[in-house]
Amino acid sequence: MISIDSVSNERIKSAVKIASSAKTRRQTGMFFLEGLRLCRDAAVTGYHIDSFFVSARAYERFREDADFIAEKSKSAFIISDLVENKLALTQTSQGFFCLCRMKQDSDISEIDFSGKYIALENLQDPANLGAVCRTAEALGISGVIAEGGCDIYSPKAQRAAMGSLLRLSVIRCDNLAETLSYLGENGMKLYATTPDDTAEKITHCDMQGGVVSVIGNEANGVSDEIFELCEKITIPMLGRAESLNASMAAAITMWEMMR
Amino acid sequence: MISIDSVSNERIKSAVKIASSAKTRRQTGMFFLEGLRLCRDAAVTGYHIDSFFVSARAYERFREDADFIAEKSKSAFIISDLVENKLALTQTSQGFFCLCRMKQDSDISEIDFSGKYIALENLQDPANLGAVCRTAEALGISGVIAEGGCDIYSPKAQRAAMGSLLRLSVIRCDNLAETLSYLGENGMKLYATTPDDTAEKITHCDMQGGVVSVIGNEANGVSDEIFELCEKITIPMLGRAESLNASMAAAITMWEMMR
């Protein structure tokens, strides 16, 4: 492995930019991962790892893992403490970082019309994005449909997802309304969640066959444009509805889809 | 209101200690809250606020809220930017802080034997503690039984709970096994969650009448001592069980209790 000691190294500067900017990620088609487990998951699941960076200290401690990831990467580098500090987004860095190429987002044509999908409209909080994807994987959801506003390649979302975003089938779309219309025309049931208690109770909905359930933005919920395409459904609650956050609502919705 | 300009003021030093140390919280019976909404929730729900601190800037901007909280507090102080920086635990401080007296924890005798309770055994992550309590409030759970190891008075747990910990009935107990035995003797059904798929499926459990469901520690799950007292139940999954985190498992469990 080649050594990098300087924070002004071009590769390091580029990695920092990809880590910090959603726009740069879109332009380059690359994303940044931090942590032994996420780097390992990317290698195991067959992501194209363009650059792998490991600190000298981490290499000494986790040599086997580092060699495994390096072998699967196009280029691998040993970095100094200074460079590690520059790259680290967490306070307790493990000294493992990589730059991966985004997969060609699963094409809409890959959607199984008899599957169960969760669609995310403009979900903003990376912790919520990550949590929803973890739960989707646990419950065996067929895939996640992410509208463009959901920054699923942000390092925070990837970290919160604990590798599930690398393994799940993620379908990205720029126009969620168009995608949903297409899926509805192909016989899938379309539901959109709302705290509005006049909507159909989720426990009364037909979840047989192909289903897509939409979870809306944390502050504004599902947009009117999307509501027009879907049946409104609600989680009946005895307590304070405002207390149910987006990832918990998504968990209960996915559970009812798979139950 | 009295002004405090120095970070070496005794009240400020004591507030910092209560915010940072679980031991000091136990010894003093006090806890620390940060943020306009949490301080307001404490005042509205009738907590005894010993000291309320507001930055000069925040007082100018949110005078009505600050005056309302100050009126409900034993003492109220205007603090300098320096003092605000000393107290702030978040990066974007709103300039509102208070020290509250812990409520006498609801006595075990207050438990409604026909209610639905969630019991937390040694849950460590304050974000999980907060999330479980938010969801418990939303779904209308009767109360939360928190074993001593759960630091529900930590500022992080209070923040993640978004005020629900101030409103919920929280029963603290030093010996969860004893508490559960007592509740079982009084006719409550006792369940403990596990990823072990040979356990009874949660969808097949009798959730009528009084029920307590135990959620275990993030890393180790429910302890053997507690399992011996309860029926083991599991959330059937098609995907990777390890992906379901404690707060999501708790959300689905509480949903099934209330469904």
Interface residues (C-beta under 8 A of the other chain):
Chain A: A131 R134 T135 A136 E137 A138 L139 G140 I141 M162 S164 T203 I235 M237 L238 G239 R240 A241 E242 S243 L244 N245 S247 M248 A251 I252 W255 M258 R259
Chain B: A131 R134 T135 A136 E137 A138 L139 G140 I141 M162 S164 T203 I235 M237 L238 G239 R240 A241 E242 S243 L244 N245 S247 M248 A251 I252 W255 M258 R259
